[in-house]
Amino acid sequence: MGNVEHIPIYQIVRKITLSMHRLFHHIYRYKLLYAGLLLYMLFFVSVLWTGWFDVFFSGPALHAGARGIDFLQLPRGAWAFWHGGSLNGAPLADGSAYAKNETVNDNVYHPLFTLTLGTLFTSFSPGVAWLLWLWFKCILSLCALSIFYLDFHTSRHIQLAMFLLTANLSVYLELAAGQYQFLVNLFIFLLLITLVKRAPGFFSGMLYWLGLLVKPIGLLFAPVLLLKRRWLTVAIGLFLFALNTLLMRGIGGYYIDGLVSNILHPWNPGPNQIVTLYALLHSIFNEPALVSSLIRDGILGLLLLFVSWRRIDVSKAIFLMVVYFLCFYNQVYEYDWSVLAYVCAICLVCCPSFQTRFSRICLLLICLPSCFVVLRLFHLDVSVQGNLGEVPGVFAWQVMVFSKVVPLLLLTGSVLASDLQVLMQRCKALWQALYLAKIDQRGDEVKGSLIP
């Protein structure tokens, strides 16, 4: 008993104080990172229980009254196929279907994607499958965030990049609506990491292929990757995607028909859930289809010509393709804008043009939702329509789209400013050189005429 050492109370208090000081200093140092992670966790709390962030979105955007209208496409299609029906999820001859009492869109996803993930979900009830998918997203996203942080932790902008990934309100909408856009975002995110880190083409090619299986928006990346000499990535991704699609054409005719229709015969949707610059302009000017096609194709051609410039990094080139997709594809919903969080985070840590003060301000503005909450607060062209909840009218929809598109265009202009300046200088130098050559040629012609 006499050997027991008594530690003075002031030393205990001092140790606790020092530990608390180190903890607070650490939290303050990484405050932006922890703020983003806290907000991301609150997204899941809101989706599961409280609905805190629902106020920022309209009823149709949140799929009010039909939460599984898109999510249940996969399990319904897989269930119908394994019971002798079609992968598009149409009810069987006796009227039976997975989640029969739920409102579900026809399945539009790739047959291989439907049979893999959809079959897994058929083992559970619709409610349990939805919860399983939500927790699956949480685990995968935390793993992806860890990979990103470990790979780029030396960047002075890593905290802001992590904040962009975790605090984007379009990411919340994607979670709340039970979409599969998360997997597209994830595979594009990992693809960009492998491209920036110069990983073997096999790995980037496999990621490219997986992204195409979920949604084929990655087809826009193919010419960019070819121009940037990532041939193996393109070859693996496109070959596997084409092979899977052709081998399953007997049961996946619905998918091929939809893919061809969207590429060759795009339609002009909107309002009120479509969020694109193209839909906004079409609703205002109602231009002919030929003019619309020329505008879209012309801008795409100019973008491809621009990104072929060696000065343009592959990550910035893919960012520009994503901007084109969000502005001009015919079926872009607000949750599709969540892809910007993943692409911009990579560009922020890799491209100096994304690190300017104005660009960083624009990146933060992109995290915001549309201005629906303001329109709702002041009752500006927003009405309650039964189970659909609060629905914006045409004018409100136009203002919402404008509020989403403007920050993106400002960011695009900011990150391209230095490139365009160099391009203008080179064009000016070329013009001057041609002008001087023309003057010299005229001088030689004059001298030749004076010789007897």
C-alpha positions in Angstrom: 0.0 0.0 0.0 2.9 2.3 0.8 4.3 1.9 -2.8 1.2 3.4 -4.5 2.3 6.5 -6.4 0.0 9.5 -6.1 -0.2 11.8 -9.1 -0.9 15.4 -8.2 -4.2 16.6 -9.4 -2.7 19.5 -11.3 -0.7 17.1 -13.5 -3.9 15.2 -14.4 -5.6 18.5 -15.3 -2.6 19.6 -17.3 -2.5 16.4 -19.4 -6.3 16.6 -20.1 -5.9 20.2 -21.1 -3.0 19.5 -23.4 -4.9 16.6 -25.0 -8.0 18.8 -25.5 -5.9 21.5 -27.0 -4.3 19.1 -29.5 -7.7 17.8 -30.4 -9.2 21.3 -31.0 -6.1 22.3 -32.9 -6.4 19.3 -35.1 -10.2 19.9 -35.7 -9.6 23.6 -36.5 -6.7 22.7 -38.9 -8.9 20.3 -40.8 -12.2 22.1 -40.2 -13.3 22.1 -43.8 -12.7 18.4 -44.2 -14.7 17.6 -41.0 -17.5 20.0 -41.9 -18.0 18.2 -45.2 -17.9 14.8 -43.6 -20.4 15.9 -41.0 -22.7 17.3 -43.6 -22.4 14.1 -45.6 -23.5 12.0 -42.7 -26.4 14.4 -42.1 -27.4 13.7 -45.7 -28.0 10.0 -44.7 -29.8 11.0 -41.5 -32.1 13.3 -43.5 -32.8 10.5 -46.1 -33.5 7.9 -43.5 -35.4 9.8 -40.8 -35.7 13.6 -40.7 -36.0 15.0 -44.3 -34.1 18.1 -43.3 -32.7 18.8 -46.8 -35.9 18.0 -48.7 -36.9 21.6 -48.5 -34.4 22.5 -51.2 -36.1 20.3 -53.8 -39.4 20.0 -55.5 -41.7 17.0 -55.0 -41.1 15.5 -58.4 -37.3 15.8 -58.0 -37.6 13.8 -54.7 -40.0 11.3 -56.3 -42.7 12.2 -53.8 -45.3 9.5 -53.6 -43.2 7.1 -55.7 -39.8 6.9 -54.0 -38.8 3.7 -55.9 -40.0 4.8 -59.4 -36.4 4.6 -60.7 -34.7 2.4 -58.1 -37.1 -0.5 -58.5 -36.4 -0.7 -62.3 -33.5 -3.1 -61.7 -35.1 -5.6 -59.3 -38.4 -5.6 -61.2 -36.6 -6.2 -64.5 -34.4 -9.0 -63.0 -37.4 -10.6 -61.3 -39.4 -10.6 -64.5 -36.6 -12.1 -66.4 -36.0 -15.0 -64.0 -39.8 -15.7 -64.0 -40.0 -15.9 -67.8 -40.7 -12.3 -68.6 -38.8 -9.4 -70.1 -35.9 -7.5 -68.7 -37.8 -4.2 -69.2 -39.8 -5.2 -66.2 -43.2 -5.5 -67.8 -45.7 -7.5 -65.7 -46.0 -11.2 -66.5 -49.1 -12.6 -68.3 -50.8 -13.2 -65.0 -50.1 -9.6 -63.9 -47.5 -10.5 -61.3 -44.4 -8.3 -60.8 -41.8 -7.4 -58.3 -43.2 -4.6 -56.1 -46.5 -4.9 -57.9 -48.2 -2.1 -55.9 -45.4 0.4 -56.5 -45.2 2.9 -59.3 -42.1 1.9 -61.3 -40.7 3.1 -64.7 -39.8 0.6 -67.4 -36.3 -0.6 -67.0 -33.8 1.2 -69.3 -30.5 -0.1 -67.8 -28.0 -2.4 -69.5 -29.1 -6.1 -69.3 -25.8 -7.1 -67.6 -26.1 -4.4 -65.0 -29.8 -5.4 -64.4 -29.0 -9.1 -64.0 -26.2 -8.5 -61.5 -27.3 -5.8 -59.1 -31.0 -6.3 -59.8 -30.9 -10.0 -59.0 -29.3 -9.2 -55.7 -32.1 -6.9 -54.8 -34.8 -9.4 -55.7 -33.8 -11.4 -52.6 -35.3 -8.6 -50.4 -38.5 -6.7 -50.1 -38.6 -3.3 -51.9 -38.1 -1.4 -48.6 -35.2 -3.5 -47.4 -33.6 -3.4 -50.9 -33.8 0.4 -50.9 -32.2 0.6 -47.4 -29.5 -1.9 -48.5 -28.7 0.2 -51.5 -28.4 3.4 -49.3 -26.0 1.8 -46.9 -24.0 0.3 -49.8 -23.6 3.8 -51.2 -22.4 5.0 -47.8 -19.7 2.3 -47.5 -18.5 2.7 -51.1 -18.4 6.5 -50.9 -16.3 6.4 -47.7 -13.9 4.0 -49.3 -13.6 6.2 -52.4 -13.1 9.3 -50.2 -10.3 7.5 -48.4 -8.6 6.5 -51.6 -8.8 10.1 -52.9 -7.4 11.6 -49.7 -4.5 9.1 -49.5 -3.6 9.8 -53.1 -3.8 13.6 -53.0 -3.3 14.5 -49.3 -0.2 16.5 -50.1 -2.2 19.0 -52.2 -2.8 22.3 -50.5 -6.4 22.2 -51.8 -7.3 18.7 -50.6 -9.6 20.0 -47.9 -11.7 22.0 -50.3 -11.7 19.0 -52.7 -13.1 16.8 -50.0 -15.7 19.4 -49.1 -16.8 19.5 -52.7 -17.3 15.7 -52.6 -19.3 15.6 -49.4 -21.3 18.9 -49.3 -22.8 19.0 -52.8 -26.6 19.2 -52.4 -27.1 17.4 -55.8 -25.4 14.4 -54.1 -28.1 14.5 -51.4 -30.8 14.5 -54.1 -29.2 11.5 -55.7 -29.4 9.7 -52.3 -32.9 10.8 -51.5 -34.2 9.7 -54.9 -32.6 6.3 -54.7 -30.8 6.7 -58.0 -28.0 4.6 -59.6 -26.2 7.7 -60.7 -23.9 7.2 -57.7 -22.2 4.3 -59.5 -21.6 6.4 -62.6 -20.0 9.1 -60.4 -17.9 6.6 -58.6 -16.5 4.9 -61.7 -15.8 8.3 -63.4 -14.1 9.4 -60.1 -11.9 6.3 -59.9 -11.2 6.5 -63.7 -9.9 10.1 -63.3 -7.7 9.1 -60.4 -6.1 6.3 -62.5 -5.7 8.6 -65.5 -4.1 11.4 -63.4 -1.8 8.9 -61.6 -0.9 7.2 -64.9 -2.0 3.8 -63.6 -1.9 0.9 -66.1 -4.4 1.2 -68.9 -6.0 -2.1 -67.9 -7.3 -0.7 -64.6 -8.6 2.5 -66.2 -10.1 0.5 -69.0 -12.0 -1.7 -66.6 -13.3 1.3 -64.7 -14.3 2.9 -68.0 -16.2 -0.2 -69.0 -18.0 -0.4 -65.6 -19.1 3.2 -65.9 -20.5 2.5 -69.4 -22.5 -0.4 -68.1 -24.4 1.8 -65.6 -25.0 4.7 -67.9 -23.3 5.2 -71.3 -22.6 8.9 -70.9 -18.9 7.8 -70.8 -19.2 7.5 -74.6 -18.5 11.2 -74.7 -15.1 10.5 -73.1 -14.0 8.1 -75.9 -12.7 10.8 -78.4 -11.1 12.7 -75.5 -9.2 9.6 -74.3 -8.1 8.9 -77.9 -6.9 12.4 -78.4 -4.9 12.1 -75.1 -3.4 8.8 -76.3 -5.1 6.6 -73.7 -5.7 4.0 -76.4 -5.7 0.9 -74.1 -8.3 2.5 -71.8 -10.6 3.2 -74.7 -10.0 -0.2 -76.4 -10.8 -2.2 -73.2 -13.8 -0.1 -72.2 -15.5 0.1 -75.6 -14.7 -3.5 -76.5 -16.1 -5.0 -73.4 -19.2 -2.7 -73.5 -19.8 -3.6 -77.1 -19.2 -7.3 -76.5 -21.6 -7.4 -73.5 -24.3 -5.5 -75.4 -24.1 -7.6 -78.5 -24.0 -10.9 -76.7 -27.1 -9.9 -74.8 -29.0 -8.4 -77.7 -31.5 -11.2 -77.6 -32.7 -10.2 -74.2 -31.6 -6.6 -74.2 -33.3 -5.2 -77.3 -35.0 -2.6 -75.2 -31.6 -1.2 -74.2 -30.1 -1.1 -77.7 -33.3 0.6 -79.0 -33.2 3.2 -76.3 -29.5 3.9 -76.8 -29.8 4.3 -80.6 -32.9 6.5 -80.1 -31.1 8.8 -77.6 -28.1 9.2 -79.9 -29.8 9.6 -83.3 -33.2 11.1 -82.3 -32.8 13.2 -79.2 -36.0 14.9 -78.1 -36.7 18.3 -76.5 -37.9 17.8 -72.9 -38.6 20.2 -70.1 -40.1 21.5 -68.0 -40.1 20.7 -65.2 -37.4 18.2 -64.0 -34.9 18.6 -66.8 -32.1 20.8 -65.8 -30.0 21.8 -68.9 -29.1 24.9 -70.8 -30.4 23.3 -73.9 -33.9 22.8 -72.4 -33.9 26.3 -71.0 -33.1 27.9 -74.4 -35.6 25.7 -76.2 -38.4 26.6 -73.8 -37.6 30.3 -74.5 -36.9 30.4 -78.3 -38.5 27.1 -79.4 -36.0 26.9 -82.3 -36.4 24.3 -85.1 -35.0 20.8 -84.6 -32.4 21.3 -87.3 -31.1 24.4 -85.6 -30.9 22.6 -82.2 -29.0 19.8 -83.8 -26.5 22.1 -85.5 -25.9 24.0 -82.3 -25.3 20.8 -80.2 -23.1 19.2 -82.8 -21.2 22.4 -83.6 -20.4 23.0 -79.9 -19.3 19.3 -79.5 -17.0 19.6 -82.5 -15.4 22.8 -81.2 -14.9 21.2 -77.8 -13.2 18.2 -79.3 -11.0 20.4 -81.4 -10.1 22.4 -78.3 -9.3 19.5 -76.1 -7.0 18.0 -78.8 -4.6 20.8 -77.8 -1.7 19.3 -75.9 -2.0 22.1 -73.3 -5.4 20.8 -72.1 -5.0 18.1 -69.4 -7.0 14.9 -69.6 -8.9 15.8 -66.4 -9.9 19.2 -67.7 -10.9 17.6 -71.0 -13.2 15.2 -69.3 -14.6 18.1 -67.2 -15.5 19.9 -70.4 -17.3 16.8 -71.7 -19.2 16.6 -68.5 -20.2 20.2 -68.9 -21.4 19.5 -72.4 -23.4 16.5 -71.1 -25.1 18.6 -68.4 -25.8 21.5 -70.7 -26.9 19.7 -73.9 -28.0 16.2 -73.3 -31.8 15.8 -73.5 -32.4 13.9 -70.3 -30.4 15.5 -67.4 -32.1 15.8 -64.0 -30.8 17.7 -61.1 -29.4 14.6 -59.4 -27.2 14.1 -62.6 -25.4 17.2 -61.6 -23.9 15.3 -58.7 -21.2 14.1 -61.1 -19.7 17.6 -61.0 -18.6 17.0 -57.4 -16.5 14.1 -58.3 -15.0 15.6 -61.5 -14.3 19.0 -60.0 -12.6 17.5 -56.9 -10.0 15.8 -59.1 -9.5 18.9 -61.3 -9.1 21.1 -58.2 -6.1 19.1 -57.0 -4.6 18.6 -60.4 -5.3 21.7 -62.5 -4.0 25.2 -61.5 -6.8 26.9 -63.4 -9.3 25.4 -60.9 -7.3 26.8 -58.0 -7.8 30.5 -58.6 -9.9 32.4 -56.2 -12.7 33.0 -58.6 -12.7 29.3 -59.7 -12.9 28.2 -56.1 -15.9 30.5 -55.5 -17.6 29.0 -58.5 -16.9 25.5 -57.2 -18.6 26.3 -53.9 -21.6 27.8 -55.8 -21.9 24.5 -57.7 -22.4 22.8 -54.4 -25.7 24.7 -53.9 -29.1 23.4 -55.2 -31.3 25.3 -57.5 -33.2 28.3 -56.2 -36.4 26.3 -55.7 -36.3 26.9 -51.9 -36.4 30.7 -52.6 -39.3 30.3 -55.0 -41.1 28.1 -52.6 -40.6 30.6 -49.7 -42.1 33.5 -51.7 -44.8 31.3 -53.4 -43.4 32.2 -56.9 -45.1 29.9 -59.4 -44.9 26.9 -57.1 -48.1 24.9 -56.4 -49.0 21.8 -54.4 -50.3 19.0 -56.6 -51.5 16.1 -54.5 -49.1 13.3 -54.1 -46.5 15.0 -56.2 -46.0 17.6 -53.5 -44.8 21.1 -54.5 -44.3 21.5 -58.2 -42.7 24.5 -60.0 -44.4 26.1 -63.0 -42.7 26.9 -66.2 -41.4 30.3 -65.0 -40.1 28.8 -61.7 -38.5 26.0 -63.6 -36.7 28.4 -65.9 -35.4 30.4 -63.0 -34.2 27.1 -61.3 -32.4 26.0 -64.4 -30.8 29.4 -64.8 -29.6 29.3 -61.1 -27.9 25.9 -61.8 -26.4 26.7 -65.2 -24.9 30.1 -64.5 -22.3 29.0 -61.9 -21.2 26.2 -64.1 -20.7 28.5 -67.1 -18.8 30.9 -64.9 -16.6 28.1 -63.7 -16.0 26.9 -67.2 -15.1 30.4 -68.3 -12.7 30.8 -65.4 -10.8 27.6 -65.9 -10.5 28.2 -69.7 -9.5 31.9 -69.4 -5.7 31.3 -69.4 -6.0 28.7 -72.2 -8.1 31.1 -74.4 -5.7 33.9 -73.7 -2.8 31.8 -75.0 -4.9 30.6 -77.9 -5.7 34.2 -78.9 -2.0 35.2 -78.6 -1.0 32.4 -80.9 -3.8 33.2 -83.4 -2.7 36.8 -83.4 0.9 35.8 -84.0 -0.1 33.5 -86.8 -2.2 36.3 -88.4 0.7 38.8 -88.1 3.0 36.2 -89.7 0.6 35.6 -92.6 0.1 39.4 -93.0 3.9 40.0 -93.1 4.4 37.1 -95.6 1.7 38.6 -97.8 3.4 42.0 -97.7 6.7 40.4 -98.6 5.1 38.6 -101.5 3.6 41.8 -102.8 7.0 43.5 -102.5 8.7 40.8 -104.5 6.0 41.1 -107.2 6.6 44.9 -107.4 10.4 44.5 -107.6 9.9 41.9 -110.4 7.7 44.3 -112.4 10.3 47.0 -112.3 13.1 44.9 -113.7 13.4 45.7 -117.5 
